[in-house]
Amino acid sequence: MSAALRAVAARYGNAARLYRRLWAPAMVALSRPLIRALPLERNDLVADLGCGVGAIGARLARRARGVVGLDVAEGMLKRTPPEVVPVAADIARLPLGDQTIDGAFSTFALQHCPRPGSVFAGVARALKPGGFVGTATWGTDHHEIGGVYDVLEELFARHRIPADSSGLKTYHDKVDEPSKISRFATNAGLVVERAWFARSTYTWTKAVFIGWATTMGPFGRRLAEAPEPVRARLIEDLHNDLAPLGPDAYRWTPECVYVIALKE
């Protein structure tokens, strides 16, 4: 495992408890367009690639024979529900036998893979003929703009919170368009059935948004580097500045990319 991937595993593994409470609900909501479109059948065995805490896999388990969840972050895997069979693995080196699964899906995990083509090659090998793979990734316009995010950006600037220095590397630009994902799938010998952009919606609650913004993601990583008195003042100001905002300010509509491909 590369140093970059170890950093991802450590970051997400250590944040598993917070992730399940603060971030997994957003991932479930933003994955719905893909999950609803998957050609899933009751007797299918499906692999969840980059499963995290298994929140999405657990929902698919209601419609399938079984779900295997693969992730490099063992801390995440310890929090998967019983419906998901956890496997610690790099999804770019898929530890599944040839033609052993009926389907696979990956939601907002491919941006952590420096070689997404390796993921698709492994999936193509592991899929049975007629099997499917579905992916959800961030589009080119997924950044947090408007409403509560403007408040957050202004506060970080006001308190002079430095840029993220964690060194956590992502590869959004490799997977941020339907054509890019489709090319990886086609090069692996799969047939793209559907590839599309969509703006999905997730509405935060104030408490969950504050929890996420101050402990997770790019804002949380930046805040972790600030001295404790600065963190405390910023969190207090965040509560105060968000108080006048109504529900519409908490609505997030990022651009997402969804792709479904089949193995003939």
N, C-alpha and C positions, 0 to 999 in steps of 0.2 A: 504494500500500500504506500502510495506517495505521501510526502510530507503534507501536501495540500489537502489530500483526502483525510489524513489523520486529523488535521485541524478541523475539518468539517465534522468528522465523527465525534471529536471531543466537544466541540461547540454545541452541537445538537444533543449529544448524549447528556451533557451536564444540564441542559435546559429542558429535559424531557417533561418534567412535572409542569413547568410553566407553559411549555408548548401545547400540551394536551388541553389546558384550560384556556389559554389566551390566543392561540394561533390555529389549532386544529379546526375549530368551528368555521373560520374563514376559508380554510382549504376545502372543507366539505362543500361549502356554499359555492365556491368558485369552480369546483370540479363537476358540478351537477350537469352542465350541458354535455360533457363527455360521458359521464356515467350513464345517463339516460340513453345515449346513442349507441352504446356498446352492444354488439350482437350476442349477448350473454344468454346461455341456456342453462337449465336447471342442473344438468349433470356435468357442467364444466368444472375443471380444476384450473384456477387462475393464479397468476403471480402478480403481486403488488410490488413494483420496483421502486425502491426508495420509500418504503411504507410509513416511515415515521412511527407514530404511536398506534397506527392501524385503524384510525378513525374511518377512513374511506373503505378500506378492506373489509371492515366489519359490516358495512352496509351492503357491499357486494356479496358477502357470504350468505345473505338472506336469499339471494337469487342464484346461487351456485352450489356445486358439491363441496367445494373447499377453496380456501384462499391461503397461499403461502406468501408471507411478507418478508421481503429482503431489504436490509439496510446496513450501512456501515456503522451506525451509531447504536451500540449495544444498550446504552441507557434508554434509548427510545424503545427498543425491542422488549425491554423488561416491562413496558407499560402497554403492550398490545393486548387487546381483549382475547378471550379464549377462542373466538371464532377464527382468529388469524394465527397460522403456524409461523413463529418467528425464525428467521435464518439470518445470521450475521454474515454479510457478504457485500462485496463490491459489485454493483449491478453491471459494470463494464466487463466483469469476469464471471458471468452467470454460472453458478454451480448446479445447474440443472441438466439432466440427461437429454439426449436427443429425442425430440418428438414426445415429450412427457407432459406438456401442458396444453390446455385448450385455448387459453387466452392469457394476455398480460396487459397491465396498464401502469402508467407512471404519471403522477400528478405533481407538478412543480418540484421535480427533483433533477431533471436533466441539466438544469443550469449549473449544477455542481460537477458535471462530468466533462473533463477536458476533451474526451473523444466519444461523442454521442454515437458515432457510427459503430463503435464496439458494442454498445448496448443493443442496438438494433440487430447486429450480426448474431449476438448471443440469443436474442429472442427468436430470431428466424430459425436458428438451429433447434431451440427447445420446443417450438410450437409444432403441434400436429398439423397435418394438412387440413386446411379449412379453418385453422385457428386465427385469432385476431390479436392485434396490439393497439391500444389507445394511449395517447399522450396528451397532457395538458401542460403548457408552459406559459411564461409571461410573454406578452407581445411587446412591440417596440414602444408602446405608450401605456405603461403600467404604473408609472410613478405616482406617488401620492400628491395630488394637486387639489387645492380647494378645501374649504371647511376646516375641520379639525387639524388637517395637515399644515395649513398655513399658520395656524396658531403655534404648532409645534416647531416649525422652521423658524418663526420669529423669536420664539423663546430660546432656542439653541443659539441663535445669533446674538440675542441680547445678553445671554450668560457666557458668551464666548466659549462654547463647548467645541473642542477641537474636532477635526475630521476623524473618521474611523481609521485607527491604526492597527486593527487586529490582524491584518494580513489575510483575512478570509477571502479567498479568490472564487469568483463565479464566472460563468461563461454564457451569460445571457445572449450575447450577440451571435452565438452559434445556433440558438434554438428559438429565436424570437419572431420567426415568420413561418407560415404554413409551407412555403416552398423549401425552406431549409430542412424542416423535419421530413417533408416528403422525399427529399433527396436522400437522406440517410436511410429511410425505409426502402426506397427503390434500390439503392445500392446493395442492400442486404437481401435482395431478391423478393421483397414483399410488394404487394399491389395496394396502392393507396386507394381506399374507397371514398374517403371524404377528408378534406382539410379546410379549416375555416378560422377566421377571426371572429371573436364575439366579445362584447362588453358584458361581463357578468357582474352581479351586484352582491355586496355584503354590507350589512349595516351594523356598525359597532354599537355596543352600549358604552356609556361614558366610563364605567369602571374597567371594562375589558380593554378599551382603547388606552387608558392611562397605564394599566398594567403592562400591555404590550409595548407601548412607546418608551417606557422607562426601564424595561428589563430585557427586551428582545429586539431582534432585527437591527437595522443600521443605527437607529436612534439609541436603542438600548446599549449597543456596543460603544457608541460614542460617550454616552452618559457614564458608563462604567469607568472610563478613564478620568473623569472629573473628580476633584476633591469632594469629600462627603458634605461639607457645608454648601457647596455649589449645587450638588445634587438635590439636597433638601430644599433649597430655595427654589430651584427650578420646578420641582414637583409641586410645591405649594402654589407657585405662580400658575402652573398648568391647570390645577383644580380651579383656581379663581378665573382664569381667562376662558376656560371652557364653560363656565356656569351660564353665561347668557345664550349659548348656542342651542338651537333646537335640533330635533332628530335628523333633519335633512343634512346637517353639517357632518353627520357621522356616516353618511352613505358613501361607500367606496365602489367605484365602477371601473376597475382596471381592464385594459385590453388583454385578452388571453388568446392563445393559439391552441386549437384542438385538432388532432389528427387521428384517424382510424385507418389501419392498414391490415391486409389479410395475407395469409399464406395459402397459396393455391395447392 
